[in-house]
Amino acid sequence: MGKAYNVMAASCPSRTVLHRIGARWTVFVVNALADGPRRFTDLKSHIQGITPKVLTETLRSLEVDGLISRHEYDANPPHVEYDLTPLGRSLLVPLLAVRRWAEQHVPDIEAARARHENVIATTDQST
């Protein structure tokens, strides 16, 4: 049996894994690669709002962690494609569940925020 990890322990290496998965752009990059390899410019246009610098940093981190692979093509002009590794592909299952939950519960979250803003506004008016 393998070593037991506890993400709640301050020194546990599983925290770095959870940090990578929870990083702002990881979810978007992994989801963008779900249907197969993509080039950098395709990823950049598909993931609206990501800057080239942040995309580069995210891709490098995901490659270091073994979640994506980078393949350079010796063509004219040369180009690079990124794809999920088997490890990265295994991350799609929980990320898809989180994505579906997020998309399904947008109205609930927006309603809770509106209620909170109303409480704050009411409190401010009574003081």
C-alpha positions, 0 to 999 in steps of 0.5 A: 500500500502507498504512502498516506497523504493528508492535505490538511497537514501543513507539510504534506506534498499533496498541498502542492498538488491541490494548489496546482489543480486550484490555480486560477487558470489550470481548470480552463487549460485542462478543459480546453485540452479535453478534446485533443491537442491545441496550439498556443494561439488556439488555447489563447483564443479559446480561453478568453481573458488569459494573457500570453504570459499567464498562459505560458506560465500555466502551460509550463507548470502543468508540463512540469507536473506531468499533466500536459505534454508539449510537442514541437513540430519541425515544420515551416513555420515550426509550431508547438502543440499541447495535449493532456497526458494520461495523468492530466486526462484523469483530472478531467473527471473531477474537473468536469463535475466541478464545472457542471456544479458551477454552471448549474448553481450560477443562479443560486450563487448570484441570488445569495450575493444579491441577498448579502448585498441587500443585508449590507445595504439595509445595515448601512441605512440603519446606522 
